């Protein structure tokens, strides 16, 4: 089965932990983390007594907490909160408050300072995932189109929906609290049109006073873009990062106020690096002299600043200026955000000599975009993720270890525009990866070194440009195929090119299809299929969507036309079942008009156009006693990815946050696994064989590898799903004469393991038409292979089906047509 879709960091061992089985009735599998730990961190906050440390993530698992200063993180689900991406969190001495894009949640600390995530939802508060700020050790101010104030001692809203002095064409960009004032920064459609306001705040009652604008006339540079503002909670100093984009090069300046924003002065540029460097966040310690403004450290109360060494961290782990935290009980321990999560230092105040280590154990929030496995060496796996590459040399072990993240040239965001990787099947020590450009890597003793191999064509050097697909297969020896894409279908025309390169020299051999190719597969040296399209194309046409075929090794291409093929289909991936010679194409429904679903090509290696569209209905759960009625909540009409298990013929597809499986070539779909709310699944691989026992039946089950924005996980079936199938002998699949003897075979087996249910009673039923009742044709117990057969001489057109009561199962019906004369 084939499914497609120079720096070394020491290998870190991770255990397989965090078994998850979502609490839904139709869940037939559980998942285990495969050790790719981390998340895109949006906020870091300590409790005042330092007993609890919290981080928020841009992922379905949005909040984690640690009781050992980041040594181990635990997903903070509980109470009313089970999932949801979080942008910010506020912590006071009494409790914790955070907001998703829909709700605001709060939880109290116990009297001894311990924490239990028994979250309660706070109503009557508008929240749009703006950062939250705490003030006076008690109140939390929530920002949206209005302001609300939460008392964390009583966990009540003391002021809700306080109006803000802005028009509809601006939105809140920043909210900050000082000891006596609140500061709100608004951003308009024009970056020069931002406005800074302040209001008095009563720390005893939580009441907010009237707002006044302080953008101009208070010492800040006129017409500068105010990028950020932070207030020191102990000294009251206000720090403002201003950027003058009217000049080239852009000038950045740090302004300070000692009187709550009444007047500002520019930090001297002659004696410090802080004057010309921006900051995205700030964190303060219990020592008023020690704090961080982004990557800048001061140990003298803000009179002078030095660099923390985050640039070195950027070279190894994508250190990103932004979220930070300092231990309130010791100013030497601090945390900074990285591309893969957070990093910790125990010697923050050692100016110029800080050391940083990874602190990501237990985090599940790295987004996995693509995965490539070695053909001969299944232990070698390469990943593309939101934090760079990941490489494992022992993937088939129970606890795979990873070299992660790998960031060529320090760029961990390499996959922002394209997310494609491949292990060279001709030399599995060679790796290729595509983002804006194409990189080539080599692995020696587990160490990966990288260099840029191909530069994007000039046409791709616009928004939306980069690699749409990168492909290397043994069917095309010596060639690296790259599908470049550019544009977005709106202000920039959508375009692309499928180029064939010499995989050793990088020389262009020829340019094939001039389309934005998103997926590619070669069935042999001459027969190739390409999926065309771009996810963000808002108005797709037949010219920018569909499937193309080449019969001469990729030199010339024709668009596939079939009555079963929907117009404007966007194919995200292919999977080939070589045993049954079936090619599957996963169509994602996006754009208007758009079309999706699973498409199947029979006798694929012959290059024909015998495409059919698989069913779009998902079978209801057996336990609900609905027989073969469809599940109205889930549809099989839009797929992100597809994979085939050739040992069983099962087809697995991703639709939304659900993985479906079909045991009969797409005629029937069954829910295999449902992920978390907000989970974005990207990778599915019908992987390794495992011995298992389900309901006392010894069987071979499958470990399915699944990648999403909750990391990389293994899915294993935990219970059986009985499946009934009835087939007809070949001569009776077309219209037959009266009296023809037709053989029907009923099979009863588990969908996931394909193990047979032996010695179970099966009733084969028949009826003359869709309006008549079913009648018994034969009742018998299944053989050791789960089979019951029936031979019958037919006088007229007849429908047949198979029914089992233990286990409960009803097959789809088959129709044998009989000529009347």
N, C-alpha and C positions, 0 to 999 in steps of 0.2 A: 504493500500500500504506500502511496506517496500523497502527501498533503502539502499544499503550498500556500501557502500564504507567505607610540612606544612608551607603554606605561604598564607597570605591574603593581598591584596592591596585594599584600599577603593574603593567602587563602584563610578564610575564617570558617570554623566549623559551626554548623547550626543543627540543632536537633529537630526532628519532625514533631511539631507540637500543634496545639490549637485545633483540636478536632471540632468541626462544626457540622451540625445537621440542622438546617433551618427548620423551624417548627411549622411545617405545612403538611397537610394530610397526604399529599402526593409525592413526598420526598422518598426516593428509593436508594439514596446513597448518602454517604458522609464524606467530608473532605478533611485532609490534613495538609498543613503547610509544608512546603518543600524547602523551607529555610531561606527564602529570599526576603530578608527582613529590611524594613524601612518604610517611610512614607514622606510625602511632600508636606513638610511641617509649616503650619501657618501661624502658630503662636506657642509660646512656652511660658508657663507661670508657676511659681512656687506658692505654697501656703505660707503665711507669715512666720510660722514656727518651723518651716522647712521639713515637716514630717511628710508632706505630700508634694509631688511635682507633677504637673499636668502639661500635656502637649495636645494640640489640635492638628488634624490632618485634612487635606483635600482628598478625601476618600470616604467610602461608605462607613468604614470604621473611623469615626471622626474624632473621638476623644480617647486618650490613653492616660493612665496615671502610674506613678512609680513611688514606692516607699523606700527605695534604696538609692536615690539620687541617679536614676537612669540606668541602674544595673539591669533591671528587668522591667518591662512595660506590660501593663494589663489593659485590655480593651475595657473601657468603662461603660459597658452596657448594663442596663438595669432600670427598674421602674418603668417610666413612660418612654424611655429612650432605648431603641434597639439598633438604629443605624441612622446615618445622615452626615454628610460632609459639613465640617465646621471651620469657620474662618477665624474665630477669636474666642477667648475665654477670659473671664474675670474671676479672681480669687480674693476673698477677704478672710478675716479671722473667723468668720462664722460659716462660710460656705462657698459654693462655686456656682457660677452662672455661665451658660453658653447658649448660643443660638445657631440653629440651622437656617436654611432658606425659608422655612415655614414656621418653626416653633421656637420658643424660648424655654430652656430647662434649668432647673436649680436643684441643688442637693446640699444638705447641711453636714458640717463636721460634727462628730460626737464630742462630748465634753472633754475627752482626753486627746482630742485632735485627730483621731483616726477617721478614715473616710470609707463610706460604703456607697456605691453608685445607685442609690435609690432615688432616681430622678423624678421630679414632679414637673408637669408642664404648667407654665405661668400663662394665664389667659389675659386678654385685653391689652396685649402689647404688640405693636407692630415691629416686625423684625425682618430684615433683608440681609442677614449675615454680615452686617457691618461689625467692625471690632467693638468689643465692649470694654469699658474702663471702670475701674473701681476707685473709690475715693473715701477717705476718712476711715478706712478699715471696716466699713459697714455697708456703704451704698454701692450699687452698680448702676451705671447709666447706660441705657440701651439706645442705640441710634438707628434711625430709619428715616422715613419722611417726617417723623416727629421724634420727640425724646420721651423716654419713660425712665423712672427711677425705681429700683428694687431695693428694699431693705432686706439684707441677707440674714439679719438676726431673727426677724419674724417671717422671712420668706414671703413678703407681701409686696404688692406694687403700691408705692405711696404717691406716685404721680405718674399718670399715663397720658400719652399722646400730647405732650407739650408742643405747641406749634413752633415752627422754625421760620425765621424771617427771610425766606427765599422764594423765588419764583419757580414755576414748573420746569424751566429749562435747565436747572442745575440740580445736582444730587450730592448728598453727603459723601465726602471722600475721606474724612478723618474726624475722630472725636477723641478729645483728650481732657483729663480732669486734673486740676491743680488743687492746692489746699483751700482756696477760696473762690476759684473761678473754673468755669468750663470753657473749652475752646472747640469751635466747630469750623472745619474747613469744607467749603463747597466747591465742586468742580462743574463747570459748564461744558458745552460742546466745544468751545474754544479754550485751549489750554491756558491762554492768557487771561481768561475771564474768571479765574477762581477768586473766591472771597473768604476772608477770615473774620469770624465773629467770636465774641466772648460774652459770657453772662456770669453774674454772681451766683454762688452756690452756698446754701446754708448747710453746713456739715452736721448740724444737730437735728434738722427736720427733713433734709433731703429736698427742699424746695429750690426751684430754678428761677432766677430773676430774669429781667429783660435782656435781650441781646443787643449788642452794638457792634458795628463793623469796625475792625481795626486793620484793614488791608493796607490802607494808605494813611500817611500823616502821622505815623507812630515810629518812624525810623527805618522801616523796611524799605528795600529798594523798590522804586516805582516800576510798575509793570513787570515785576519779576514773577516767575511761576513758583508759588509756595509748594514745595514738594512734601515737607513733613514738619511736624511740630511735636515736641515732647516736653513734659514738665517734671522737674525733679521733685519727688514727693516730700523730701526733707527740707530742701533749701528754697523751694518755690521758683527756682530759675526756670525760665522758658527758653528752649532752644528751637530755632527755626532754620530749616534748610531751604534756601532760596536759589533759584536757577534763572539766569538771564539768558534766554534763548534767542534774543534779538541780535546777539553778536556771534561771530564765528571766529574761533571756537567758543562754545557755550561756557559761560562763567558760572561757577557755583560758589556760594558764600554762606557762612554760618553766622546767624544773628542770635543775640542773647538779650533777654529782658530780665531785670532784677525786680520789677515792680508789677508782676502779673500781666504783662503785655501792654502797659501804658506807654512804655517807650522801649525801643530796641536799639542796640548798637552792634556793629559788625565786628566779628571776632578778627583780631589782627591777622592779616595774611602773611606778614613778613616773618613771623617766628613760629609758625605751626602748620602742619599738614591739614588740620581740620578745616581751614578756611576754604579750601577748594576740593572738598570731598563730601559727597552726600551721605545721608544715613536713612535707612528704611525702618529702623526700630531703635529703641533705647531700653536699657534695663539698668536698674539702680540697686545698690547694696545698702546694708545697714550703716556702712561708713559713708558719710556724705561726700567724701573726697574721691571715692572709687565708683565709677560707673562707665557704661558703654554707650556710645552713640554709633550704632551700626558696628563697624569693625574698628572703631576708634576707642581707645582706652585712655581714661584720665585717672590719675591717682592724686590729683591736687585740686579736686573740686571743679574742674572744668577750665582752669587757667591754661593748661597745656594738654595736648593729646599725643598719643603714639599709636602705632599700628599693632594689632593683636597677633598678626601672623596668619590671618584668615586667608591671605593670598596663597600661602603655602598649602593651606587646607584645600583651597580651590584646585590646586594642581593635582591633588590626590583623590579628593572625594567631592569635588564640586561644592566647596564651601560657598555659601550664599549669604551676603549681607542681608539681614532681616531679623527674624524672631530670635530673641535671646533671653536669658535669665541668669541672675546671680543668686547664689544661695544666701538667704537673708541672715544666716547665722555665721557664715564665714565668707568673706569677700574674695577668697582665693579660688572658690569653685564656681564655674560658670558654664553655660551651655550656649551654643550657637547653632543655627540652622545650617544644614548642608543639603545637597541635592538628594541625598538618600535618607535623610532624617535629621538627627542631631549629633553634635560632637561635644565632648566635655573636656574641660581642663581643670586641673587641681592647683594650678599656679598662675592664676589670672594676673595677679599684681606684679609678676616677674616681668617687668617691661622688656620687650624684645626677646624673651626666652620662653614664652608659653609653649606648652606641648598639648596637643589635642588628640583624643582617641574617640573612636566610634562608640555611640551609645544608642544602639538600635534594637537590642534584643527584645523580641516579642512584638515588634511593630509589624502590622500587616496592611500596607497601603501603597506599595510600589506598583505602578501600572505596568503590566507586561503586555507588550504589543505583538511580539513575534517570537517564535522559537524555532531553532533548527537543530536536529539531532544527526549525529554521524551515522552513516549507513552501516558500516562495519563495526564501529565502536560506539555502541549506544550509551556509553558512559560520558561521552563528550557532547555537551549541549551548550549552545550559544543562545543568549536571550537579548532582545532589544526591549528596553524599559524606559520609563520616564526619567530614570537617573543614569542612563548610559547602558553599557553592555554588562552582561553577566556571563561568566564562563564556569562550567562545572566539568570536572574530569572524573567524577564518580556518581553520575546521575542515577544509575540503577541501584545504588545502595539505599538502605532504609533512611539514611540521614545524609543526603548529598551536601557537599560543601561547595562554596562559591568563591571565585575571584570576582568581587563586586564592590563598588562600581568601577568599571573601566571607562575612562573618559579621555579619548584621544585629544591631545593638545589642551587638556583641561576642560574640554567642552562636554559636559554631562547632558546638555540639552540637544544632543546631536540628532535626536529623533523627532524634533518638533514638526518637521515638514514631511519626512518620510521615515518609515519604520520597517526596514527590511534587512534581513541578515541571512546568511547561508554558509554552511560548512561545505568546503569543496569536496565532493564525493571522490574525486580523483586523487586528492591529497588532503586527508582530513586534518592535517596540521595547518592548513591554510583556511583563513576565514575572510568573508567579505561582509561589509555592512554599508547600507546606504542611508544618508540623511540629506543634507544639502548637497553633499558630494558623495563619492564612494571611497571607502577606506578598505585597505587590505591588511590583514593581520596574520601573524604566525605564532604558533604555540610551541614552546620548547620547555620541557620539564614543568608543565603547568603554568608557565609564564607567557603572557601575551604581549607582543609588541606590535604597534600599528603605524601605518603611514598612509597619507592620502594617495589614492591610486588613480582616480578619475575626477576631473573637474566638470561640474555641470555645464551643459551647453549654454551659449549666450541667451537663448530664448527662455531658459529656465531661471534666469537671474531676475525674477520678479516675484511679488507676493504669490504664495501658493506653489512656488517652484521647488524642485528637488526630485528625489527618487520616489517613484510610485511602486516599483517592484524591482527586485534584484534576484537573478535566477542563475543557478549553476547546477547542471545535471550531467550524469554519465552518458545520457543519450546525445548530448551535444559536447563531445570532448574538445578541450582546448578553448572553449568559448565561455565568456561571461556575458549574460544578457541583462541589460539595464533598461527599464522603462522609465524615462524622464517625463515629468509632467510640470505644467505651469498654468498660472491663471486661476480664476475662481468662478468663471462663468458670468460674472456681473461686470465690474469695472475693468477687469482684465480678461480678455478672451481665453477660453480654455484650449489648451493645446498640449502636445506631447510628441515623443519619439521613442520607438523601440530600437535600441542600438545593440549590435553584436560586436563584442570586443575580444581581442586576443587576451586570454586570461593571464598570460605571462608578461607580455610587454605593455598591455593596455592600449595597443593600437586599435583604431576603429576598423573592423573588418567590413561591415556594411550596415546601413540603416534600413530597417524594415518598415514596420507599420508607423505611420505618422499620426498617432493617436495617443491620448493619455491612458496608458496601460496600467491597470491596477492589480492584475493577477495573470499568471502564466503557467502553463504546464506543457511538457513535451512527452508524448507517449512513445515516441521512437525518434530516430534521427531526422525524419522528414515531417512527421505529423505533430503540429503544435496548435494549442488553443490559447487565446488571450481574452481576458475580460477587460472591457473598456469602461472608463468612467472616473468620476471624482466625487468623493463623498459630499462635498459642500457645493456642488453644482445645483443651484436653486431652480434652474429651468432647463432640465436635461432634454435633449432631443435624440433622435435615432442616430445622429451623426456623432454624438459624444457618449453613447451607451451601447451595450450589446456585447456579443461574443464574435470574435473573428477566428478564422482557421487558416493555417498554412499547411500546404501539402508538399512544400519543397524546402523544408528546414528553416523557414522564417524569412525567405527572400520575398515572396509575394503572399498577400493576404486577401481573403474574401470574408464578407460579413455573413454570419450564419442566419439563415431565414428558415423559420419553421412556424407552422400554425400553432404549435404548443409554446412557442417562445414569445413572452410578452415584450412589447416595445418598451424601450427605455430601461431595460433591466440593467442593474449595476452589479456585476459579478465580483464578489469580494474574495472568492477563493475556489479552487478546484480540488477534487480528490478522486483518485483513480483506483478502482477495484479490478486488479489484473486477473483475478480468478474468474470473475464473472464478466470481464470486459465491459465494465460500466464506468462512465465518467460522470461525476456529480459536479454541478456548478451551483454555488451558494449565492443567491441573489438578495441584495439588501434593498429594501424599499426606502428610498430617500429622494427628495426633490419632488417637484410637481410639474407634469405628471411623473410618477415613479412606479416601478414594478419590482416585486421581489418574489421569493419562493425558492424551492429547490428544483433544479432541472436535471434530468437524467438522459444520458446518451447511451443507447444500446449498441452493441457491436462497435464500440468506440474506436478500436484500433484499426478498423477498416475505413475510417474517415468519412462515414456517411453522415446524414443529417436526421437520423431517426430519434429526435429529441422528444421527450415527454415531460410534462410538469407533474411533480409529486403532489400528493394530497396536501391541502392547506389546513386540515383539521387535526386536532390533537385528541386522542382517545381519552375519555373520562377514566378516572381512577377505578380500578376493579372493586376496591372496598366500598365504593359508593353504590354498588349494585346497579350500575347504569348500562351494563352490557357494552355495546360498541358505540354508544352515543358520544358525540364530540364534546370536548371541554370548551365551554363558551368563553372562558377567561383567557385562554392561550391560543394563538394561531401560529401555524407553520407557514407564514406568508412573507417572512423577512429574515434572512440569515446573514450573520456576520462571518461565520466560518463553518467548514465541514471537514470531517475526518472519517475514514473507513477502517473498521477492524476486519481485515481480510480473512481471519480464521473463522469468523462467524457470519460475515456479510453484513453485520450491523453498521448502520450509518448514523453518525452523531453530528448534530448541528446546533449552533448557538443562535438563539433568537431572543434579543433583549438580555435579561438576566437569567434566562432559562436554557438548560441543555436538554435537547430532545434526542430520542433514539428511535430509529426505524429498523425493525427486524425483517422487513419485506420490501426492501428497495424503494422506500418512500411511499408505499401505499398506506401505511399506518404509522402515525407518530405517537410516541409515549413520552411523558415527562420523566427524565432521569434525575435532574437536579435543578432546584431553584435557588438562586443566589440571594444576596441581600438587596434590600431596596436601594436603588441608586447604583448598583454594581454594573459595571460596563465590561462584559466579557469580550475578550479578543482572541484567545488561543484555545483550541481544542485539539488534543492528540489522543487517538485511541491506542493506548500504549501497551503496557507490559502485562504478561500473563501472571496470574496469582492463584495458588490453590485456595479454595474457599469451601465453606459448608453452609448452605442455606436450607433451612427447614429440613435438616437431616440428609440433604442430597449433596453428596460430594461432587464438586464441579470445578471448572476452571472459570474464574471471573476475570474481569479486566480492571486494570488501574488506569483510569482516564486522567490525563494531565490537562489542567485547565488554568488559563492565565487571564487575569482581569485587574481591576484597580484595587483588589485586596490581595495582590501578589500572585505567586505561583503555587498551585495546590494539586494534590492527587485526590481523585474521586474514586471511591470503591463502593460497589453495590452492597447494601446491608440487608436487603430482603428480596424475595423473588417476585417476579411479575409474570404470571402464567400467560402464555400466548398460544392461541389456537390458529392454525392455518390449514386451509384446505386447497389442494391443488388437483388439477385435471391432467390426465395423460395427454401427450402431445397431439395425438390424432383428433382429440375432441376439443381442441382449443379454437377450432374454426367450425363453421356450420357443418353438421353431419347428416347422414341419411337416417331415416327411421330404422330402428332395430340395431343401430350401431352399439356395440358393447363399449362402454366408457369406464375407465378406472379412476376412482377418486381416492385420494390419500389425505387423511387428516393427521396433523402433527400437533402435539402438545408439549411445550417446552418453556423453560425460563428465558425471558428476553435477554437478560444481561449475561448469563453464563452459557446459554444454549444447551443446558443440561436437560435431559428428557424427564418427563413425568411418566414413570412406568406403572402399569397395573392400575390405571385410573380409568373410570368409566367415561366413554365418549359416545355421544349420540349424534349420528349424521342425520340431518333433517333435509327435507325437500319440499318444494312448492312449485305450482305451475306458473304463477305470476306474482307481481308485487302486492296484489290485493288479497291473495288467498292466504290461508293459515298454513303454518309449517306443520308437516307430518313426519312421523318417524320412518326413516329408511333403514337404519341399522343401529344397534346398540352393542358395544363390545368394549373390552378393556384394552388399553394401549399395550403395545409390546415393550420390550426393554428399551427400544429407541423412541418410545412415545408415539407410536404410529398405529392407526386403525385404517384399513383399506376397504373399499366397497367397489364392486363391479356391477354395473346395471345396464340393461338394454333399454334404450330410450325410444319412446314413441312420439314425444313432443318436447318442446323447449321446457327446460326444467332448471330451477335454482337449487343450489345445495349450500349447506353450511354445517359447521361442527360446533357442538355445545358440550361443555363440561360443567358439572356442578361442584366438583371438588378436585382441584381448585376451580373457582368460578371463572369461566372463560367462554366467549362466543366469538367465532371467527367472522370475518367478512364473507359475504356470499359470493359464489361463482355461478355463472350462467352458461349452460351448454345449449346452444341453438340447434334445433332440429328442423330440417326442411319439411314443409308440409307435403310435398310430392316427391 
